[in-house]
């Protein structure tokens, strides 16, 4: 009986060898390609499924919110305030965290609403990049500054820029209200 099994197995192997003999090399390559392709697809789907199990949109009840970045073209830093494209404009410099900042912003907005108003840029003195230009406690401001390196800014400063140079330097709310006519 074992002889029959051996002979039967030999016949199956011989038939398979005969079949392989008649299959072209292109067909063999195509079969290998399809097997590899399906293997890669199954692998990618398995990785995706496993990652979806561990990575969830909500982490412990916290939903991740993303906001689109916004560029504010009205904000400048002290270092770039003389580099605007306009020939004439104002730069209002104050700390946005100051309790009076909303009042300063209102005065500037009232002026900006006028039809003949000159463009006003804002500079946040509380910004890390601008803090080097802030006059420290007991230090005098420099209203005679003609360049950025000479600036020593107070709590509220308005600088008028003409042709990339400091044309006027105003400090304090009263001086700015008078300049703006508000």
DRENFILO-785093 format. One line per 3 residues: their letters; for each residue y, z, x of N, C-alpha, C. Coordinates in steps of 0.2 Angstrom, whole numbers. Layout:
N
a = Y:Z:X:Y:Z:X:Y:Z:X  ...;
# end
This chain:
182
xxx = -6:0:4:0:0:0:6:0:4  6:3:10:12:3:14:13:-3:17  8:-7:18:9:-14:21:12:-18:16;
xxx = 11:-17:10:15:-21:5:22:-20:5  24:-13:5:31:-11:5:34:-14:12  31:-14:17:34:-16:23:35:-24:22;
xxx = 31:-27:20:31:-34:19:37:-36:14  37:-32:9:42:-33:4:49:-32:7  50:-27:11:56:-25:14:58:-31:19;
xxx = 53:-33:22:54:-39:27:57:-45:23  54:-46:18:56:-52:14:63:-51:12  65:-45:9:72:-44:7:77:-45:13;
xxx = 75:-42:19:79:-43:25:80:-51:27  74:-54:26:74:-61:28:79:-65:23  78:-64:17:82:-67:12:90:-66:13;
xxx = 91:-59:15:98:-58:16:101:-61:22  97:-62:27:99:-65:33:100:-73:32  96:-76:28:96:-83:26:103:-84:22;
xxx = 105:-79:17:111:-79:14:117:-79:18  117:-74:23:122:-73:28:123:-80:32  117:-83:33:117:-89:37:121:-95:34;
xxx = 121:-95:27:124:-100:23:132:-98:22  134:-92:23:141:-90:21:145:-92:27  151:-95:26:155:-97:31:159:-92:34;
xxx = 162:-93:40:166:-87:44:172:-86:40  175:-91:36:181:-90:32:179:-85:27  174:-86:23:172:-82:18:171:-75:20;
xxx = 167:-74:26:166:-67:29:173:-64:30  178:-67:33:184:-64:35:188:-62:28  187:-67:23:191:-65:17:188:-59:14;
xxx = 181:-58:14:178:-52:11:180:-46:15  181:-46:22:183:-41:26:190:-39:24  194:-44:23:201:-43:21:202:-40:14;
xxx = 198:-42:9:198:-39:3:196:-32:3  191:-30:7:189:-23:7:194:-19:11  197:-21:16:202:-17:19:208:-17:15;
xxx = 210:-22:11:216:-21:6:215:-16:1  209:-16:-2:207:-11:-7:207:-4:-4  204:-3:2:204:3:5:211:6:6;
xxx = 216:2:9:223:4:10:226:6:3  225:2:-2:228:3:-9:225:10:-11  219:11:-11:216:17:-13:219:23:-9;
xxx = 220:22:-2:222:28:2:230:29:0  234:24:-1:241:25:-3:241:29:-10  237:27:-14:237:30:-21:235:37:-20;
xxx = 230:39:-16:228:46:-15:233:50:-12  237:47:-7:242:51:-4:248:52:-9  249:47:-13:254:48:-18:252:53:-23;
xxx = 246:53:-26:244:58:-30:244:65:-28  242:66:-21:242:73:-18:249:75:-18  254:71:-15:261:73:-15:264:74:-21;
xxx = 262:71:-27:265:73:-33:263:80:-35  257:82:-33:254:88:-35:258:94:-32  260:93:-26:264:98:-22:271:97:-22;
xxx = 274:91:-23:281:91:-23:283:89:-31  287:94:-33:289:93:-40:297:93:-41  299:90:-46:306:89:-47:310:96:-48;
xxx = 306:100:-50:309:107:-51:305:112:-46  309:115:-42:307:120:-38:308:127:-41  303:130:-43:304:137:-46:309:137:-51;
xxx = 310:133:-56:315:133:-61:321:130:-59  322:128:-52:329:126:-50:328:118:-50  333:115:-54:333:108:-54:338:106:-49;
xxx = 336:101:-45:341:98:-40:346:93:-43  352:95:-42:357:90:-44:360:87:-38  361:81:-39:365:77:-33:371:74:-36;
xxx = 376:74:-32:382:71:-35:384:65:-30  387:60:-32:389:55:-28:395:57:-24  395:55:-18:401:56:-13:407:52:-16;
xxx = 413:55:-15:419:52:-17:424:53:-12  428:47:-11:433:47:-5:439:48:-9  443:52:-6:450:54:-9:455:51:-4;
xxx = 458:45:-6:462:42:-2:469:45:-2  470:50:-6:477:54:-6:477:59:-1  471:61:2:470:67:6:470:64:14;
xxx = 474:68:18:474:66:25:473:72:29  472:71:35:472:77:40:478:77:44  480:82:47:486:82:51:485:77:57;
xxx = 479:76:60:479:71:65:479:64:63  478:62:57:479:55:55:485:54:50  489:59:49:494:58:44:500:53:46;
xxx = 500:51:52:505:46:54:502:39:54  496:39:52:492:32:53:491:28:46  495:30:41:495:27:35:498:20:35;
xxx = 496:15:30:498:8:30:505:8:28  507:12:24:514:12:21:519:13:26  525:10:25:531:11:30:534:18:29;
xxx = 534:20:22:537:26:21:533:30:16  532:37:17:528:41:13:529:48:14  527:53:10:528:60:11:521:63:12;
xxx = 520:68:16:514:72:17:515:79:15  512:81:10:513:88:8:507:92:11  509:97:15:504:101:18:504:108:16;
xxx = 499:111:13:498:118:11:491:119:11  489:126:10:482:128:10:480:128:3  475:124:1:473:123:-6:470:130:-9;
xxx = 468:135:-5:466:141:-7:471:146:-8  477:144:-7:483:149:-8:484:150:-15  485:156:-18:486:157:-25:492:152:-28;
xxx = 497:151:-24:503:147:-26:501:139:-26  495:137:-23:494:130:-22:494:126:-29  492:129:-34:493:125:-41:500:124:-42;
xxx = 504:128:-41:512:127:-42:514:122:-37  512:122:-31:514:117:-26:512:110:-29  506:110:-31:503:103:-33:506:101:-40;
xxx = 509:105:-44:512:103:-50:519:100:-48  523:103:-44:529:101:-41:528:94:-39  523:93:-34:522:86:-31:520:81:-37;
xxx = 516:83:-41:514:79:-47:520:76:-51  524:81:-53:530:79:-57:534:74:-53  535:75:-46:539:70:-43:535:63:-43;
xxx = 528:63:-42:524:57:-41:524:53:-48  526:57:-53:526:53:-60:532:49:-61  537:50:-57:543:46:-57:542:39:-55;
xxx = 545:34:-58:544:27:-56:546:25:-49  551:28:-47:554:26:-40:551:31:-35  546:35:-36:544:40:-31:540:36:-25;
xxx = 541:39:-20:538:37:-14:531:40:-14  526:37:-11:519:39:-11:519:46:-7  515:51:-10:514:57:-7:507:58:-6;
xxx = 505:60:1:498:62:3:498:69:3  492:72:2:490:79:3:487:80:9  488:86:12:485:89:18:483:96:17;
xxx = 476:97:17:474:104:16:474:108:22  479:113:23:480:117:29:474:121:30  470:123:25:464:127:25:458:124:28;
xxx = 458:117:29:453:113:32:452:115:39  446:115:41:445:117:48:448:113:53  449:106:52:452:102:57:459:103:57;
xxx = 462:106:52:470:106:52:472:113:54  468:118:55:470:125:56:473:126:63  472:121:68:475:122:74:482:121:74;
xxx = 485:117:69:492:116:68:495:121:64  492:126:61:495:131:57:498:137:62  504:138:60:508:144:64:504:150:62;
xxx = 502:154:68:499:160:67:504:165:65  501:171:63:506:177:60:511:179:66  517:179:64:522:180:69:525:174:73;
xxx = 521:169:73:523:163:77:528:159:72  533:156:76:538:152:72:535:145:71  537:142:65:536:135:64:541:131:68;
xxx = 539:124:68:543:120:73:546:114:68  552:115:65:555:110:61:557:104:65  558:105:72:561:99:76:555:95:79;
xxx = 549:96:76:543:92:79:544:85:78  543:81:83:543:73:82:536:70:83  531:74:85:524:71:86:520:76:83;
xxx = 514:74:82:508:79:79:507:85:84  507:84:90:505:89:95:510:94:95  516:93:93:522:98:93:522:102:86;
xxx = 518:100:81:518:104:75:516:111:75  519:115:71:517:122:70:519:123:62  514:122:58:516:122:51:516:129:47;
xxx = 520:130:43:520:136:39:516:135:32  517:140:27:513:140:21:514:134:17  520:131:17:521:125:13:526:120:17;
xxx = 524:114:19:528:110:23:528:103:20  533:99:19:533:92:17:536:88:23  533:83:25:535:79:30:536:72:28;
xxx = 542:69:29:543:62:27:541:58:33  537:53:32:535:48:38:538:42:37  542:39:42:544:32:41:542:28:48;
xxx = 539:23:46:537:18:52:532:22:57  528:27:54:523:30:59:526:36:63  532:38:61:535:44:65:538:49:60;
xxx = 539:55:62:541:60:58:549:59:57  551:58:51:558:57:49:561:63:47  558:67:43:561:73:40:555:78:39;
xxx = 557:85:40:553:90:40:556:96:36  552:97:30:555:102:26:550:108:25  553:114:24:548:120:23:551:123:17;
xxx = 546:126:14:548:130:8:549:127:2  548:130:-4:548:127:-10:554:125:-13  560:128:-11:566:126:-13:569:120:-10;
xxx = 567:119:-3:569:113:0:565:107:-3  559:108:-4:555:103:-7:557:101:-14  559:106:-18:561:104:-25:567:100:-25;
xxx = 572:102:-20:578:99:-19:577:91:-17  572:90:-12:571:84:-10:568:79:-15  564:82:-19:560:78:-25:565:78:-31;
xx = 570:82:-32:574:82:-38:570:85:-44  566:90:-43:562:93:-48:565:100:-50;
# end
